[in-house]
Amino acid sequence: MRNFLSNTLKNGYFLHADMWGDRFQMDKSIKVIDFGLAEQTLINAAGGLYLNNENVYIYGVAGFLIHQMEQIKYTLNEIINLYPNKKGKIIIFNAGKIGYEDFKNPHKLVDDIDLMNHYGIKIYDPNTINELKEILEEINQKNLKISYIRLGKDE
């Protein structure tokens, strides 16, 4: 699915806290910023970019992103609620649905659905590239301001 994202996402910022590196080349209209292990800063930066009418694509490993709930609650959700007419959108891509069975809990998706539901963030759970493609089209058509997509392995 990462290969698909690198070939599909356009126009905006791709913020990641994972080993994305040069393995997945993005479209030239995407500016890639590696936040290393600074997930809290990544979430806050996403809010600032949204305020500047940018599309923001966030990518990281399961719990390391979703457990930044204070930032998601106060930065992302509050900014979007206060400024719903901004032109951008925020999509959180969360790796960890498949492939982290041997890792400890922070790498796994444990309570992500409960947390996103609590904050009213639309959740998607694709199992195939075609489902992911349909989801991205829906997000764009409905102009959803914030979405959460649970990703599995590349096909």
N, CA, C and O of each residue as an XYZ file, in Angstrom:
620
protein
N       0.810     -1.198      0.000
C       0.000      0.000      0.000
C       0.853      1.261      0.000
O       0.426      2.309     -0.486
N       2.075      1.153      0.555
C       2.962      2.318      0.525
C       3.380      2.648     -0.900
O       3.506      3.817     -1.263
N       3.595      1.606     -1.712
C       3.916      1.856     -3.117
C       2.778      2.605     -3.796
O       3.015      3.546     -4.553
N       1.555      2.193     -3.530
C       0.389      2.855     -4.108
C       0.333      4.312     -3.663
O       0.122      5.200     -4.489
N       0.517      4.568     -2.376
C       0.474      5.948     -1.872
C       1.535      6.809     -2.542
O       1.262      7.940     -2.945
N       2.738      6.276     -2.662
C       3.817      7.082     -3.232
C       3.535      7.454     -4.682
O       4.027      8.472     -5.168
N       2.748      6.639     -5.374
C       2.416      6.914     -6.768
C       1.097      7.659     -6.943
O       0.775      8.078     -8.055
N       0.332      7.830     -5.877
C      -1.025      8.364     -5.991
C      -1.198      9.746     -5.373
O      -1.850     10.609     -5.962
N      -0.626      9.965     -4.200
C      -0.847     11.232     -3.502
C      -0.256     12.391     -4.291
O       0.832     12.291     -4.858
N      -0.997     13.485     -4.314
C      -0.560     14.670     -5.061
C      -0.875     15.921     -4.248
O      -1.792     15.931     -3.426
N      -0.104     16.967     -4.492
C      -0.387     18.309     -3.977
C      -0.540     18.378     -2.459
O      -1.645     18.265     -1.928
N       0.554     18.560     -1.790
C       0.500     18.737     -0.351
C       1.790     18.334      0.326
O       2.859     18.302     -0.285
N       1.662     18.029      1.593
C       2.791     17.637      2.421
C       2.595     16.220      2.915
O       1.509     15.851      3.362
N       3.648     15.431      2.834
C       3.648     14.068      3.358
C       4.559     14.075      4.583
O       5.783     14.132      4.459
N       3.953     14.016      5.756
C       4.705     14.024      7.008
C       4.777     12.592      7.510
O       3.753     11.917      7.614
N       5.971     12.128      7.820
C       6.062     10.754      8.293
C       6.986     10.628      9.492
O       7.911     11.412      9.702
N       6.682      9.595     10.266
C       7.502      9.226     11.416
C       7.771      7.727     11.281
O       7.440      6.936     12.164
N       8.363      7.372     10.186
C       8.631      5.975      9.879
C       9.859      5.947      8.986
O      10.396      6.994      8.624
N      10.292      4.773      8.640
C      11.469      4.640      7.795
C      11.067      4.704      6.329
O      11.346      3.781      5.564
N      10.414      5.788      5.940
C       9.961      5.958      4.563
C      11.168      6.194      3.665
O      11.336      5.544      2.634
N      12.006      7.144      4.084
C      13.254      7.426      3.391
C      13.113      7.596      1.900
O      12.124      8.147      1.418
N      14.101      7.123      1.171
C      14.097      7.211     -0.286
C      13.511      5.962     -0.936
O      13.508      5.845     -2.162
N      13.014      5.028     -0.124
C      12.470      3.784     -0.679
C      11.219      4.016     -1.508
O      10.939      3.266     -2.443
N      10.467      5.055     -1.165
C       9.209      5.322     -1.846
C       9.250      6.757     -2.350
O       9.049      7.699     -1.583
N       9.510      6.918     -3.630
C       9.591      8.248     -4.228
C       8.198      8.817     -4.428
O       7.322      8.158     -4.989
N       8.000     10.027     -3.972
C       6.704     10.685     -4.064
C       6.643     11.557     -5.318
O       7.670     11.926     -5.887
N       5.424     11.873     -5.729
C       5.193     12.812     -6.814
C       5.867     14.141     -6.482
O       5.969     14.505     -5.311
N       6.320     14.854     -7.479
C       7.038     16.115     -7.260
C       6.168     17.192     -6.620
O       6.697     18.164     -6.081
N       4.829     17.036     -6.668
C       3.944     18.015     -6.042
C       3.804     17.793     -4.533
O       3.138     18.570     -3.848
N       4.427     16.737     -4.020
C       4.389     16.413     -2.587
C       5.719     16.793     -1.955
O       6.783     16.421     -2.448
N       5.647     17.529     -0.870
C       6.836     17.843     -0.080
C       6.889     16.863      1.087
O       5.951     16.790      1.881
N       7.978     16.113      1.194
C       8.122     15.072      2.209
C       8.950     15.612      3.371
O      10.028     16.171      3.172
N       8.432     15.437      4.587
C       9.173     15.842      5.784
C       9.239     14.650      6.730
O       8.208     14.103      7.122
N      10.457     14.248      7.097
C      10.705     13.138      8.011
C      10.833     13.698      9.421
O      11.737     14.488      9.695
N       9.940     13.299     10.315
C       9.966     13.771     11.693
C      10.663     12.802     12.636
O      10.675     13.018     13.847
N      11.240     11.741     12.097
C      11.952     10.794     12.943
C      11.038     10.240     14.020
O       9.994      9.657     13.726
N      11.439     10.424     15.270
C      10.649      9.920     16.397
C       9.835     11.021     17.066
O       9.416     10.864     18.213
N       9.610     12.113     16.383
C       8.917     13.264     16.968
C       7.465     13.325     16.504
O       7.061     14.267     15.823
N       6.682     12.306     16.880
C       5.291     12.233     16.432
C       4.453     13.406     16.931
O       3.582     13.886     16.206
N       4.698     13.877     18.153
C       3.935     15.019     18.670
C       4.164     16.251     17.803
O       3.216     16.963     17.469
N       5.388     16.498     17.448
C       5.707     17.636     16.592
C       5.079     17.458     15.218
O       4.592     18.425     14.632
N       5.083     16.248     14.702
C       4.483     15.955     13.411
C       2.999     16.336     13.411
O       2.533     16.999     12.484
N       2.264     15.928     14.431
C       0.833     16.233     14.511
C       0.614     17.741     14.592
O      -0.272     18.271     13.922
N       1.398     18.429     15.392
C       1.260     19.880     15.499
C       1.585     20.576     14.176
O       0.908     21.532     13.796
N       2.611     20.104     13.477
C       2.959     20.679     12.178
C       1.821     20.476     11.177
O       1.550     21.354     10.358
N       1.162     19.334     11.241
C       0.031     19.071     10.344
C      -1.069     20.109     10.545
O      -1.661     20.585      9.576
N      -1.341     20.460     11.791
C      -2.344     21.486     12.062
C      -1.963     22.830     11.468
O      -2.811     23.519     10.900
N      -0.706     23.208     11.591
C      -0.240     24.469     11.026
C      -0.321     24.491      9.513
O      -0.687     25.507      8.922
N       0.017     23.380      8.883
C      -0.067     23.307      7.426
C      -1.518     23.383      6.959
O      -1.813     24.025      5.951
N      -2.417     22.736      7.682
C      -3.840     22.819      7.343
C      -4.311     24.270      7.396
O      -5.055     24.719      6.524
N      -3.875     25.003      8.424
C      -4.265     26.410      8.541
C      -3.790     27.236      7.350
O      -4.341     28.298      7.059
N      -2.767     26.738      6.668
C      -2.257     27.413      5.475
C      -2.828     26.800      4.198
O      -2.225     26.882      3.127
N      -4.004     26.184      4.335
C      -4.748     25.632      3.194
C      -4.027     24.506      2.458
O      -4.196     24.337      1.251
N      -3.236     23.751      3.181
C      -2.499     22.649      2.557
C      -3.187     21.312      2.811
O      -3.855     21.128      3.828
N      -3.016     20.385      1.876
C      -3.368     18.993      2.115
C      -2.216     18.377      2.884
O      -1.052     18.575      2.538
N      -2.541     17.633      3.925
C      -1.513     17.030      4.758
C      -1.778     15.531      4.853
O      -2.861     15.096      5.244
N      -0.771     14.763      4.488
C      -0.833     13.315      4.572
C       0.135     12.890      5.671
O       1.339     13.129      5.574
N      -0.389     12.270      6.698
C       0.417     11.842      7.841
C       0.589     10.334      7.755
O      -0.373      9.604      7.514
N       1.817      9.870      7.954
C       2.073      8.434      7.915
C       2.966      8.053      9.080
O       3.979      8.702      9.339
N       2.584      7.003      9.775
C       3.407      6.517     10.869
C       2.948      5.159     11.337
O       1.950      4.623     10.854
N       3.679      4.611     12.276
C       3.393      3.284     12.806
C       2.365      3.382     13.923
O       2.525      4.141     14.879
N       1.319      2.605     13.777
C       0.233      2.398     14.731
C       0.227      3.320     15.933
O      -0.052      4.512     15.810
N       0.530      2.773     17.079
C       0.372      3.489     18.341
C       1.228      4.723     18.497
O       0.883      5.608     19.281
N       2.315      4.814     17.790
C       3.175      5.981     17.943
C       2.482      7.248     17.465
O       2.762      8.336     17.968
N       1.582      7.119     16.499
C       0.800      8.277     16.059
C      -0.493      8.427     16.840
O      -0.796      9.513     17.335
N      -1.262      7.346     16.957
C      -2.578      7.496     17.563
C      -2.517      7.814     19.041
O      -3.478      8.348     19.594
N      -1.425      7.503     19.686
C      -1.329      7.828     21.105
C      -0.836      9.249     21.350
O      -0.474      9.606     22.472
N      -0.827     10.035     20.322
C      -0.584     11.473     20.450
C      -1.943     12.163     20.528
O      -2.166     13.188     19.884
N      -2.835     11.600     21.311
C      -4.227     12.049     21.305
C      -4.394     13.493     21.760
O      -5.300     14.177     21.283
N      -3.563     13.973     22.655
C      -3.700     15.382     23.044
C      -3.458     16.291     21.849
O      -4.165     17.281     21.662
N      -2.456     15.952     21.037
C      -2.199     16.754     19.846
C      -3.324     16.583     18.823
O      -3.755     17.556     18.203
N      -3.799     15.346     18.649
C      -4.880     15.130     17.693
C      -6.135     15.866     18.158
O      -6.825     16.495     17.356
N      -6.423     15.787     19.449
C      -7.621     16.440     19.990
C      -7.527     17.953     19.898
O      -8.424     18.597     19.355
N      -6.456     18.523     20.421
C      -6.380     19.973     20.535
C      -5.814     20.656     19.301
O      -6.172     21.798     19.013
N      -4.953     19.992     18.578
C      -4.389     20.630     17.394
C      -5.254     20.343     16.174
O      -5.797     21.266     15.568
N      -5.384     19.088     15.815
C      -6.081     18.775     14.574
C      -7.586     18.990     14.670
O      -8.159     19.733     13.873
N      -8.219     18.357     15.624
C      -9.674     18.447     15.712
C     -10.146     19.871     15.989
O     -11.094     20.337     15.356
N      -9.511     20.559     16.909
C      -9.927     21.922     17.241
C      -9.711     22.880     16.078
O     -10.568     23.713     15.786
N      -8.572     22.761     15.418
C      -8.302     23.641     14.270
C      -9.327     23.413     13.173
O      -9.846     24.368     12.596
N      -9.619     22.158     12.883
C     -10.591     21.863     11.833
C     -11.984     22.364     12.232
O     -12.714     22.895     11.395
N     -12.350     22.197     13.498
C     -13.655     22.691     13.949
C     -13.729     24.217     13.937
O     -14.781     24.782     13.637
N     -12.643     24.874     14.255
C     -12.624     26.336     14.264
C     -12.524     26.921     12.854
O     -13.044     28.005     12.589
N     -11.858     26.204     11.957
C     -11.627     26.707     10.597
C     -12.043     25.665      9.556
O     -11.191     25.159      8.824
N     -13.320     25.339      9.476
C     -13.759     24.291      8.554
C     -13.712     24.690      7.082
O     -13.840     23.830      6.210
N     -13.534     25.957      6.793
C     -13.552     26.407      5.401
C     -12.175     26.463      4.758
O     -12.045     26.927      3.625
N     -11.159     26.006      5.448
C      -9.839     25.941      4.830
C      -9.882     24.970      3.655
O     -10.690     24.041      3.642
N      -9.023     25.184      2.680
C      -9.055     24.383      1.457
C      -8.408     23.010      1.621
O      -8.679     22.106      0.831
N      -7.573     22.843      2.615
C      -6.845     21.593      2.763
C      -7.627     20.518      3.483
O      -8.779     20.708      3.873
N      -6.966     19.382      3.649
C      -7.511     18.259      4.403
C      -6.342     17.532      5.068
O      -5.184     17.695      4.683
N      -6.674     16.733      6.067
C      -5.664     15.943      6.762
C      -6.088     14.480      6.686
O      -7.199     14.123      7.079
N      -5.198     13.645      6.180
C      -5.438     12.205      6.146
C      -4.325     11.540      6.950
O      -3.142     11.731      6.671
N      -4.718     10.764      7.942
C      -3.764     10.027      8.768
C      -3.721      8.595      8.247
O      -4.732      7.892      8.274
N      -2.561      8.162      7.777
C      -2.341      6.785      7.359
C      -1.570      6.110      8.476
O      -0.509      6.584      8.883
N      -2.099      5.014      8.965
C      -1.500      4.371     10.115
C      -1.103      2.948      9.784
O      -1.961      2.078      9.631
N       0.188      2.706      9.674
C       0.687      1.358      9.413
C       0.598      0.536     10.690
O       0.719      1.079     11.788
N       0.391     -0.749     10.555
C       0.394     -1.609     11.719
C      -0.713     -2.631     11.754
O      -0.759     -3.454     12.668
N      -1.607     -2.603     10.784
C      -2.707     -3.570     10.782
C      -2.178     -4.989     10.581
O      -2.671     -5.937     11.193
N      -1.180     -5.124      9.726
C      -0.584     -6.423      9.414
C       0.934     -6.251      9.404
O       1.443     -5.234      8.933
N       1.647     -7.237      9.920
C       3.092     -7.224      9.797
C       3.847     -6.860     11.052
O       5.078     -6.845     11.041
N       3.144     -6.563     12.144
C       3.813     -6.202     13.380
C       3.509     -7.190     14.504
O       3.589     -6.845     15.683
N       3.163     -8.411     14.132
C       2.765     -9.402     15.124
C       3.854     -9.686     16.157
O       3.538     -9.991     17.307
N       5.110     -9.593     15.777
C       6.220     -9.898     16.685
C       6.703     -8.686     17.469
O       7.633     -8.801     18.268
N       6.086     -7.523     17.255
C       6.497     -6.309     17.941
C       5.665     -6.104     19.201
O       4.637     -6.753     19.393
N       6.116     -5.211     20.042
C       5.385     -4.867     21.263
C       4.170     -4.007     20.931
O       4.020     -3.555     19.796
N       3.305     -3.779     21.916
C       2.036     -3.080     21.703
C       2.117     -1.719     21.019
O       1.237     -1.428     20.209
N       3.094     -0.875     21.276
C       3.051      0.428     20.601
C       3.062      0.330     19.075
O       2.629      1.263     18.399
N       3.544     -0.771     18.529
C       3.557     -0.947     17.079
C       2.216     -1.443     16.548
O       1.968     -1.383     15.344
N       1.358     -1.928     17.426
C       0.130     -2.573     16.989
C      -1.063     -1.630     17.087
O      -1.073     -0.687     17.878
N      -2.068     -1.913     16.262
C      -3.331     -1.197     16.343
C      -4.166     -1.870     17.428
O      -4.655     -2.984     17.240
N      -4.324     -1.206     18.541
C      -5.038     -1.797     19.669
C      -6.367     -1.082     19.892
O      -7.426     -1.703     19.803
N      -6.322      0.206     20.178
C      -7.541      0.952     20.492
C      -7.740      2.135     19.557
O      -8.390      3.116     19.917
N      -7.184      2.043     18.366
C      -7.253      3.158     17.423
C      -8.683      3.482     17.001
O      -9.038      4.654     16.881
N      -9.506      2.462     16.773
C     -10.881      2.721     16.341
C     -11.662      3.437     17.432
O     -12.386      4.394     17.155
N     -11.520      2.979     18.671
C     -12.207      3.643     19.788
C     -11.776      5.100     19.913
O     -12.607      5.986     20.116
N     -10.474      5.343     19.789
C      -9.970      6.709     19.931
C     -10.467      7.616     18.808
O     -10.903      8.738     19.067
N     -10.407      7.145     17.577
C     -10.857      7.974     16.456
C     -12.362      8.210     16.519
O     -12.827      9.315     16.241
N     -13.131      7.176     16.885
C     -14.576      7.358     17.057
C     -14.872      8.395     18.129
O     -15.774      9.217     17.968
N     -14.127      8.361     19.210
C     -14.334      9.311     20.309
C     -14.211     10.760     19.827
O     -14.952     11.630     20.286
N     -13.294     11.019     18.919
C     -13.082     12.372     18.423
C     -13.827     12.659     17.118
O     -13.653     13.721     16.520
N     -14.651     11.718     16.684
C     -15.462     11.955     15.495
C     -14.667     11.987     14.204
O     -15.066     12.645     13.244
N     -13.548     11.284     14.172
C     -12.714     11.235     12.971
C     -13.134     10.025     12.138
O     -13.176      8.902     12.643
N     -13.443     10.257     10.862
C     -13.897      9.205      9.961
C     -12.808      8.150      9.794
O     -11.656      8.478      9.508
N     -13.177      6.872      9.975
C     -12.243      5.745      9.930
C     -12.487      4.922      8.669
O     -13.627      4.642      8.298
N     -11.390      4.542      8.021
C     -11.440      3.619      6.889
C     -10.490      2.468      7.168
O      -9.445      2.653      7.791
N     -10.858      1.270      6.703
C     -10.064      0.076      6.980
C      -9.946     -0.777      5.712
O     -10.530     -1.858      5.644
N      -9.195     -0.301      4.702
C      -9.111     -1.045      3.438
C      -8.263     -2.309      3.570
O      -7.331     -2.379      4.372
N      -8.616     -3.297      2.758
C      -7.835     -4.534      2.718
C      -7.117     -4.720      1.392
O      -6.234     -5.569      1.272
N      -7.496     -3.921      0.392
C      -6.871     -4.038     -0.922
C      -6.530     -2.646     -1.448
O      -7.024     -1.636     -0.946
N      -5.690     -2.616     -2.453
C      -5.344     -1.357     -3.112
C      -6.593     -0.734     -3.737
O      -6.771      0.482     -3.674
N      -7.454     -1.549     -4.334
C      -8.678     -1.014     -4.940
C      -9.559     -0.342     -3.899
O     -10.128      0.717     -4.163
N      -9.681     -0.947     -2.709
C     -10.463     -0.323     -1.638
C      -9.831      0.997     -1.212
O     -10.539      1.977     -0.982
N      -8.504      1.031     -1.105
C      -7.814      2.263     -0.737
C      -8.050      3.341     -1.792
O      -8.285      4.500     -1.451
N      -7.991      2.973     -3.050
C      -8.243      3.927     -4.138
C      -9.651      4.503     -4.027
O      -9.831      5.713     -4.166
N     -10.636      3.673     -3.783
C     -12.023      4.129     -3.626
C     -12.171      5.054     -2.418
O     -12.919      6.031     -2.466
N     -11.468      4.747     -1.351
C     -11.517      5.568     -0.137
C     -10.958      6.958     -0.414
O     -11.560      7.958     -0.023
N      -9.822      7.027     -1.080
C      -9.230      8.331     -1.384
C     -10.143      9.146     -2.292
O     -10.253     10.361     -2.130
N     -10.791      8.495     -3.237
C     -11.752      9.197     -4.093
C     -12.922      9.723     -3.272
O     -13.372     10.848     -3.491
N     -13.422      8.923     -2.324
C     -14.527      9.353     -1.464
C     -14.132     10.543     -0.601
O     -14.901     11.493     -0.456
N     -12.947     10.492     -0.034
C     -12.474     11.602      0.803
C     -12.446     12.892     -0.017
O     -12.866     13.945      0.463
N     -11.956     12.808     -1.236
C     -11.895     13.998     -2.091
C     -13.278     14.464     -2.521
O     -13.549     15.665     -2.530
N     -14.155     13.532     -2.877
C     -15.499     13.910     -3.323
C     -16.313     14.546     -2.201
O     -17.015     15.532     -2.425
N     -16.223     13.986     -0.997
C     -16.998     14.498      0.130
C     -16.307     15.666      0.828
O     -16.870     16.284      1.731
N     -15.080     15.960      0.396
C     -14.288     17.032      0.998
C     -14.163     16.861      2.514
O     -14.333     17.812      3.277
N     -13.864     15.639      2.928
C     -13.664     15.374      4.353
C     -12.403     16.082      4.835
O     -11.357     15.993      4.192
N     -12.494     16.770      5.940
C     -11.366     17.557      6.441
C     -10.351     16.713      7.197
O      -9.158     17.015      7.165
N     -10.803     15.648      7.885
C      -9.854     14.775      8.580
C     -10.363     13.339      8.492
O     -11.541     13.061      8.719
N      -9.452     12.444      8.159
C      -9.773     11.035      7.991
C      -8.632     10.188      8.541
O      -7.491     10.640      8.642
N      -8.962      8.965      8.889
C      -7.994      8.015      9.424
C      -8.095      6.725      8.618
O      -9.168      6.131      8.523
N      -6.971      6.292      8.036
C      -6.956      5.095      7.205
C      -5.973      4.080      7.801
O      -4.784      4.358      7.953
N      -6.499      2.910      8.130
C      -5.688      1.813      8.684
C      -5.095      1.020      7.521
O      -5.840      0.422      6.746
N      -3.788      1.005      7.387
C      -3.136      0.351      6.263
C      -2.588     -1.014      6.639
O      -2.203     -1.252      7.784
N      -2.559     -1.912      5.650
C      -1.923     -3.204      5.790
C      -0.643     -3.246      4.985
O      -0.020     -2.211      4.746
N      -0.249     -4.429      4.568
C       0.979     -4.601      3.784
C       0.781     -4.183      2.346
O      -0.341     -4.113      1.846
N       1.909     -3.904      1.681
C       1.859     -3.684      0.231
C       1.449     -4.992     -0.443
O       1.794     -6.078      0.022
N       0.717     -4.874     -1.531
C       0.336     -6.069     -2.286
C       1.387     -6.346     -3.335
O       1.267     -7.312     -4.089
